[in-house]
Amino acid sequence: MSLLDDWRHQGARPKASASPSVPTDGAGATLGLSHATALVTGSIIGVGIFSLPYAVASYGPISLVALAVATVGAVALAFMFAVLARRMPAAGGPYAYVRAAFGNGWGFSQAWLYWITAWAGNAAIAVGWVFYVEKFVNRGGATGWSIVIALAGLWIPAAVNLSGVRNMGVFQVWSTVLKFVPLLLMSTVGLFFIRGGNFTPWNTSGGTSLSAIGGAMAICLFSYLGLETASVAASQVRDPGRNVPRATILGTVGSAVVYLLSMIAVFGIMPAAQLADPANQASYSAATNAVVGGSWAGNLVAIAVVISGVGALNGWTMICAEMPRAATENGLFPTAFSRLSRRGVPAFGIVSSTLLASVAVVISYLGTHGATVFTTLVLMTGITSAIPYAFSALAQIKGRWLDHRAGSTSHLVRDVAVALTAFAMSVAFVYYSRNTGHVWYVTWGPFLMAAGAALLGIPVYLAERRNLGANPPAPLTERSAS
């Protein structure tokens, strides 16, 4: 894919740049609007949505409201990143915007958190992928074998990335097509098999409606991670000031439509009590079997999701190396992240990210299982992604305020309102990112894991700070009318 082509043309880390993060006019880039939109859509739709019904079933059908609220937040984020990308089409996305607005220290912290999101998200994808693989092997769900399967799901895509195989892009295209098949079928044909009685009881969490919506909403955010990937890879997009915003909005809205319709169908086809059954953790397969009868159709869906999962892990493994590489351009990350292997890929970023994802998988499986492992990793990534989202919103507000002081008020109210909505949703995602349960380390597991991973960045920043020198952040300026 294009990111591999970019890596092949990168040498040792260049001298730290005074730019926010590799600003680009798209010269030499290979991704057009359709490719960039596919990148966003393919990154958003991984395994998360296919495992979501099982993960939120304990809350009941009220989870559909949570998904709708999460969708509002995702669309607000998409519009916000669209405006930011028009103003500053720079590689690195959230990292670039925050560094430009608030300086190197804050920029590093957001780059580090987003990097955590990428590799921890891979761990969550791998665990959700296990749900569907175990339709065929390890049907008893033995924890040891579940760990082995998840690790295989992480390291096979890593090996493909390390190999530098050019036809990986072809596999990505076909895996994207395959992941749409079960979603499109469920969001169209599945709607005709809904039974109204399956939507009651509405709230099965045992808590208030607000707490149920909040808890399920935090899990739902994971299904939208990736909406910012076009801005992260802006250096690969032709005419990024125009195509990155459009790709971000089109990819997010398109994903949102099939998400909402297919989830309504799944909850309408099967009652929440059945969806919460570990035997039905491959939710879309179970719903398909309920419609068609037998197991052959569900097995076909499972095969499509398994292939989709490998494709998503392939793409996100590249993103795991792209964010720190962008930060390395500015002297904020160790030079190892920009060095290329003989195959022309940043091997250190790929291997270190996959190792950390493997550790996260093993730790998450200790003392717990199934949906709890998945939701712990999902909520961890929700925390580490929502914080960069929130700071990107603050960067948007600061940029618009500076525009206002300079006399430019074009779309000021609209963009500030969108940024405030995105900020509020990001804070809510963090607030509700707690596991259910009575054991404290399970309840607060997402925060403990996110905090532990974040603290690892402190010595890295202290070590790299000397590389910054006269490398001030560039101010956000209004590039064009929105």
N, C-alpha and C positions, 0 to 999 in steps of 0.2 A: 504494500500500500504506500501512499505518498509519504507517510511519516518515515518509513524505512528508506525511501529515496532521499529524504532530507538528511537522515542520520548518515547515510553513505557519503554525503558531501560535507559533513562537518569534520573539522580537524580537532586539534587540541583546543582547549578553552581559549577564546580570544580575550584580549584585554577587557577588563570590566568596562561596560558601557554606561554612559550617563543617561541613556534612554530608559524608560520604565521597564521595557522588556521586549527587545527585538521588534520595534515598530516596523511595519511592512506596508508596501503599496501593492503587494501581490506579485511583484516581478519574479518570474521563474516558478511561481506556484502552480500546482497541478489540479487543485480541487475547484470545480465550478460550483454553481448554486446547487445543482442536483446532487453532486457528490457530497457537498457540505451538509445538505439536508439529510442525506443518507447516513452520514457520520453521526449527526445528532440523534436521529431516529434509532439507528443501530445501537448507539450507546445507551439510550434510555431504555429500550426494550431488550432486556437481557433475560434473566431467569426470575428476577424479582416479582414481576406481575404474575407469573405462573405459580409462584409459591405464596403469593399474598393472601388468597382466601384462607388457606390453612393457618397462616400466621395471625390473621385477625379474627378467625372464627370464634374465638373465646369472647369477643365483644358482641357478636351477633350481627344481624343485618344493618345495625346502626353504623357499621363500618363503611357502608356506602356513603353516608353523610361525611364521614371522615375523609374518604377518597375525594369527594367533591370539594371539600375545604382544601385538601392538599393540592388539588388541581388548580384552584384559584391562586394559591401561593406559587405553584409552578409556572402558571401563565404570567403572573406578575414578575417573577424572576426572569422569565424569558424576555419580556418586554424591557426590563431593566438592563439585561445584558445586551439586548439589541441596541439600545441607546448608547451604552458604554462602548460597544464595539464600533459604532459610527464615530464616536468622539475620539477613540484611541484604538485602532486596530493593531494590537500588539500581541505577540505570542505570550501565553501564560495566563490569559483570562483574568480570573479573580486576583491572582497574585499581582499581575501588572497594574490593575486598577488601584488596588490598595496601596501598593508601593508608591505609585505616582501621587496619591492623595496624602499619605501619612508617613512616608519615609521608609528607609531600609529595614528598620527593626520590625515594624508592623508588616511590611511586605514579606519578610522572611517567615514570620509566624504564620501568615496565611498560606504561603507556599508549602510550608511544612505540614500544616493541617490538611491541605488539599491532597498532598502526597499520601498522607495517612488514609484519607478518604478513598483514594484510588486502590491502594493495596488491601485495606480492610474491606473495601467493597468487593474486591476479587475473592476474598475469603468468604464473604456472605453469598456471592454468586455460586461459589463452589459448593457450599452447604446446601443451597436451594437446588442446585444441579443434582446433588446426591438423592434428593427426594424422587427424582424421575429415573435416575439410573437404577435405584433400588426397586423399580417395577420389574426388573429383569434379574438382578443379582442381589444377594444379601437381603432377601425379602423379610427376614426376621429383624432387620435393623440392628445387628450387633455393632456396638459402638466402635470397636477396634477396626472392623472392616469399613464402617462409615468414614472413619478418619482416613484410611488408606485410599478410598475412592475420592474423597475430597482433595487429598494431596495430589492424586493423579490428575484431577481436573485443573489444578494450579500449574503443575510442572509440565504437562504436555503442551499447553499454549506457550509457556515460557521457552521450552525447547524449540518450538516453531519460530518464535521471535528471534532467538539466538542464532538460528540457522540462517536467517536472512533470506528465506525462500520467497521469491517474487510472486509466486502464484498464491500466496496467502491471501492476497486481495480478492482473488476469484472465490476462494472459500468463504471470505467474509460476505461477499454479495449473496451467495447461495444460502448461507446461514441466516442472513437477514430476511430473505424471501420465505424460508421455512418457518421462521418464528412468527411471521404474519399469518400463516395459514390457520393455526388453531385460534388465534385471536379474532380473525375476521369471521371464521365459522361461528364462534361463540357469540360474537357481537351482532350477528345477523340471524342465522338459523336458530341459534340457542334461545333467542328472545321469544320464539314461538312455543317454547316448552316450559315457560315460567308458570309456577303455581303460586297464587297469592298467599296461600297459607304458609309457605316457606319463609315469608318475611316476618313471621311472629314465632316466638316473642322477639320484639324489636331489639331490646338491649339485654344481653345475657351475661354481662360482665359482673353484675352484683354491685356496681357503683352507680354514680349519677350519670345522666346522659352526657354532661359536659366532660366528665373525666373519661368516659368511654370514647367519645369522639376524639379527645385530645390524645389518648393513648394509641388508638388505632391510626390517627393522623400521622403521628411520629413514625410509625412503621411504613405508612403509605409513601412518605417522602422518598424512601429508598427506590421506589419504582420510577421516580422521575430524575434520579441522579444521572447526569450525563447531558442535561439540557445546555450546559455551558461549554461542551467539548469543542464546538466550532470556534469559540473565542480562545480556548486554550491552544488550538492548532491554527490560529489566525495566519501565521506565516506561511501556511500551506494552501491558503485560499486565495484565488484570484479576486481582485477588487474587493478586499475584505471589508472595507467600509460600507459596501453595499450588500455583499453576499452573506457575510457572517450574521448580520441582524435578521435578514430574511430566513436564512436556514434555521436559526435559533427558534424563531416564532413558528415557522411551518412545521418543523420537526416536533416541537413540544405540543402544539395544538393537535396535530395529527395523531400523536401517541395518546393524548388525553381522550380523544373521541373513542378509540377502540378500547382503552382502559375502562372507561365508565360503562360503556355498553356491555362489554364482556363480563365485568364484575357483577352487574345487575343480573345478567343471565345465569352466572354460576350460583349466586345466592338464591335466585328464583327457582333453579332446577333442583338444588339440594338444600335441605334445612341446615342451619348452622351447626347443630349437634353432630350431623354426619360429616360436615366439612372439618370439624375439630378432631375427628377420629384419626389417629396416626395411620390407619390403613388407607386413608384418603388424603395423605399429605401431598400427593401429586394431584392437586385439586382439579385442574383442567382435564386431566385424564379421567378422573372419577366422574366429573360432570358429563363428559362425552359418553362414557359408558352408560350413564343413567338415561341418556337420550336415545342411544342406538341399541343398547342391550349387549350383553356379552362383554368381552374385554379387548377384542381386536382393534376397535376404533380408538380406545384409550391408549393402547400400546403404540399406535401410530402417532398419536399426539405426543406421547412420552418420547418417542424417537426424535420427533421434530424439536422438542424442547431440549433434549440432550445435545443435539447438533447446534441448536441456537446458543446453548450455554457455552460450548467450546468457542463459538464465534465471538460471543460477548467477552469471554476471558481473553481471547486473542487481542481484541481491540483495546480493552482496558489495560492489558499488560503493556501495550505501547504507550498509553496515556501515563502509566506509572513512571515511565522514563522521560516523557515529554515535559512535564511540569518542572522537575528538578533540573532538566537540561536548560530550560528557559531561565531559571533562577541562577544557574551557573554562569550564564552569559553576563550577569550583573555582579558576579563575585560573591553571591550569597550562599551557594551550595558548594561542597567540595568538588574539585576538578575531576574526580573519578566519575562523576555523573555525565561528563561530556566526552570522555574518552571512548573511542570506537574500537571494537574488536576487529579481527581480520575479516569478519563477515560484514563489517560496516554498520554494526548496531551498538548502542550504548549498553554493553553487557552488564556493567556494574549496576545500573539502575534497574535492569530487568531482574537480575539474580537477587539483589538485596530486597526488592519489593516482594518477590515471590517467597523468599525466606521469611520475611515478616508476616506475610499472609498465612504461611504455613504455621507459624507460631501462634497466630491469632486463632486459627482453626483448632489446633490441639488444646490451647488454653480454654477455649469456649466449650469444648466437649467434656472437659473435666468436671465431673459432678453434676452434669446435666445432659440433655439429649434433645433430639428432634427440633421442634418448633422453638424451644428456648434458645438453643444454639443459634439458630437462624436469626431470631429477633434480637439477640444480644449483639451480634455482628451488625445487623441492620441499624439498630439504634446507635451503635458506636459510630458508624459512618454518617448517620444523620447528624450527630453532634459535630463531627469534624468537617462536615460540608456546610452545615447551617451557619457556622461562625464565619467562614469566608464569604458566604452569601450575605450575611448581615453587614460585614465590613464593606463589601462591594456596594451595598445600598447606601452606606454612609459616604462612600467615595462619590457616588452619584449625587447625593444631596450637597456635598461640599462643592463639587464641580459646578452644579447649577447655581449655587449661591455666589460663587466667584463670577460666573457669567452674569448674574443679576447685578452685581456690583460694578461690572464692566459695561453695563448698559444693555446686555442681551437678555431678553425675557422670552424668547421663542420657546413655547411649550413648557415654560417653567413650572406651572401648576401641575400639569399632567405628569411630568417626569418626577417631580418631588412626591406627588401622591402615590405613584407606582412604587417608588423607592421606599416610602414609608410603609406601604402594604407588604412589600418584600421583607423589610426589616422586621415588622411585627410577626410575620409568619415564621421567619427564621428563629426568632426568640422563642416562639411557641413550640417549634420543633425541638429545640434544646430542652425546654422546660418539661415537656412530656416524654422525654426519652428515657423512661424508667421501665424496667421489666416488671411484670406482675409476679407475685410470689411472696413467700414469707421469710426466705433466707436473704439476709442483707447483701451478701456478695453477689447474689443473682439479681436482686432488685437494682442495685447500683452498679452492676457489672459493666454496662455500657460506659458509664462515666469513669469508672476506675481504669478500664482499658484505654479509653480516649486520653485520659490524663497521663497515664503511664507512657503512652506513645508520644504525647506532646512534650513531656519533660525531656525525652531523649534529644529533642531539638536544641535545648539550651547549650550544651557543650559544643554542638555543631556550629551554632551561631557565633559563640564566643571565639571559636577557632577560626571561623571564616571572616570575622569582622575586620581583621587586618587587611583583607583583600579589597575592601571597599574604597579606602582612600578618598580621593576627590571624585566621588561617584554619587552626586546628589540626585534625589528622585526628580523626575521631570513633572511639572504641574499638569493637571488635566486642563485641557483647553477645548473650547467648542470648535469642532472640525467642520461641521456642516449643519445646515438646518435639518431638524428631525422631521 
